C-alpha cells in the first residue's frame, strides 16, 4: 500500500524535475571543470614561456659577462675557449660595438669594454619587458572567467 503510484502525474513531474536538475548540475560541473582545465593549461603555457625567456636572457648575460671578463684579463683570443666565446657573442655585441670608445690601460692591452656592458643592460631590459608583456597577456582571460 505504501508503494508509489506510477500513475500519479504530480509524482512523475516531480521526479522528472529532479532528474532534470541533476542533469543541469552535472552539466554545470562539467563546464566548470573544463574551464579549470583550460585555465591550468594556459597557466602552464605562460609559465613555460616565462621560464624560456629567463633561461635565454640569463644565458646571454652569462655569455656577455664571460666576454667582458676575458677582455679584461688579457685572454689570448687564439685560445679555443676564448675564441669560441668571442665568436658566439659577436652577433650580440655587434649592434653596440661602436657606440662608446672603451677605456684601456697605458699599453692598450687591457680593455674595459663599455659596449658589452651597455649590451648586457639593454638585453636585460628587453628580457624584463618580455616578462612584463607575458604577465600582461596572462592577466587577460579570453574565456571570460
C-alpha positions in Angstrom: 0.0 0.0 0.0 3.0 2.3 0.6 4.3 1.8 -2.9 4.5 4.9 -5.1 1.7 5.2 -7.6 3.3 5.5 -11.0 0.1 6.8 -12.4 0.1 9.9 -10.3 1.1 12.8 -12.7 2.3 15.0 -9.9 4.8 12.4 -8.7 6.1 11.8 -12.2 6.6 15.5 -12.9 8.4 15.9 -9.6 10.7 13.0 -10.4 11.4 14.4 -13.9 12.1 17.8 -12.5 14.6 16.4 -10.0 16.3 14.4 -12.8 16.5 17.5 -14.9 18.0 19.5 -12.1 20.6 16.7 -11.5 21.5 16.8 -15.2 21.8 20.6 -15.2 24.1 20.3 -12.1 26.2 17.7 -13.9 26.4 19.9 -17.0 27.4 22.9 -14.8 30.1 20.8 -13.1 31.5 19.7 -16.4 31.6 23.2 -17.7 33.4 24.4 -14.5 35.9 21.5 -14.8 36.5 22.3 -18.5 37.2 25.9 -17.6 39.6 24.9 -14.8 41.5 22.6 -17.2 41.7 25.4 -19.8 43.0 27.8 -17.1 45.5 25.3 -15.9 46.8 24.7 -19.4 47.0 28.4 -20.1 49.0 28.9 -16.8 51.3 26.1 -17.7 52.0 27.6 -21.2 52.7 31.0 -19.7 55.0 29.5 -17.1 56.9 27.7 -19.8 57.2 30.9 -21.8 58.4 32.9 -18.8 61.0 30.2 -17.9 62.2 30.2 -21.5 62.7 33.9 -21.6 64.5 33.8 -18.3 66.7 31.0 -19.4 67.6 32.6 -22.8 68.3 36.1 -21.3 70.3 34.6 -18.5 72.4 32.5 -20.8 73.0 35.6 -23.0 74.0 37.6 -19.9 76.5 34.9 -18.8 78.0 34.8 -22.3 78.5 38.5 -22.4 79.9 38.6 -18.9 82.4 35.9 -19.9 83.3 38.0 -22.9 83.8 41.1 -20.7 85.9 39.0 -18.2 88.1 37.6 -21.0 88.7 41.1 -22.4 89.6 42.5 -19.0 92.0 39.7 -18.1 94.0 39.8 -21.3 92.9 36.4 -22.5 94.5 35.0 -25.7 91.9 35.3 -28.5 93.6 32.4 -30.3 92.8 30.1 -27.4 90.0 27.7 -28.3 87.7 28.6 -25.4 88.2 32.4 -25.7 87.8 32.3 -29.5 84.6 30.4 -29.1 83.2 32.9 -26.6 84.2 35.8 -28.8 82.7 34.2 -31.9 79.4 33.3 -30.3 79.0 36.6 -28.6 80.0 38.8 -31.6 76.5 38.9 -33.1 75.0 40.1 -29.8 77.6 42.8 -29.3 77.8 44.0 -32.9 74.9 46.4 -32.8 76.6 48.2 -29.9 80.3 47.7 -30.9 81.0 51.4 -32.0 78.7 53.1 -29.5 81.4 54.0 -27.0 85.1 54.3 -27.1 86.2 51.8 -24.4 88.9 52.9 -21.9 92.1 50.9 -22.0 95.3 50.8 -19.9 98.5 52.6 -20.9 99.6 50.0 -23.5 96.0 49.3 -24.7 96.3 45.6 -23.8 93.5 45.5 -21.1 90.2 46.7 -22.4 87.2 47.7 -20.3 84.5 47.3 -22.9 81.7 49.6 -22.2 79.8 48.4 -25.3 79.5 44.9 -23.7 78.2 46.4 -20.5 75.7 48.5 -22.4 74.6 45.4 -24.5 74.1 43.5 -21.3 71.9 46.2 -19.8 69.9 46.5 -23.0 69.3 42.7 -23.2 68.3 42.6 -19.5 65.8 45.4 -20.1 64.4 43.6 -23.2 64.1 40.4 -21.1 62.3 42.3 -18.4 60.0 43.9 -21.0 59.2 40.5 -22.5 58.4 39.2 -19.0 56.1 42.2 -18.3 54.4 41.6 -21.6 53.8 37.9 -20.8 52.5 38.9 -17.4 50.1 41.4 -19.1 48.9 38.7 -21.5 48.4 36.2 -18.7 46.2 38.7 -16.8 43.8 38.9 -19.8 41.5 35.9 -19.8 39.9 35.2 -23.2 37.4 32.7 -21.7 35.6 35.4 -19.8 36.0 34.0 -16.3 
